[in-house]
Amino acid sequence: MHELSLAQGVIQLLEDQAATGHFQRITHVWLDVGALACVELSSLQFGLEVARRGTVASDAQFHIDIVPAQGWCFACNTAFRAEQHALPCPHCGSWEIQIDKGNAMRVREMEVE
Ligand SMILES: [Zn+2]
């Protein structure tokens, strides 16, 4: 279950931010999860519940948004919306593609006190 380590990574990042930004409490966190990140949301939420205990984010509210993935085709130089992995370019069928976004997770914004 990699959601737990993802959650721990997020909490670690928040702790680091708190240390450098000198704040004690995080009230809200907005997370962007790529549609292709293979993250199961309920597992991620559970992971966050566990990982945040005793940290600056112990009573933070997490808002999780799914971001669509973006593909780029080198054959026809077109951007496309990538719904899943291992699919060719929807315009020309080429496999010379690259997925730019949507296969990662990041902290977009946070609110602190
Ligand atoms: Zn193409």
Residues whose N, C-alpha, C, O or C-beta is under 5 A from the ligand:
A	BS01	ZN	C73 A75 C76 C89 H91 C92 G93 S94
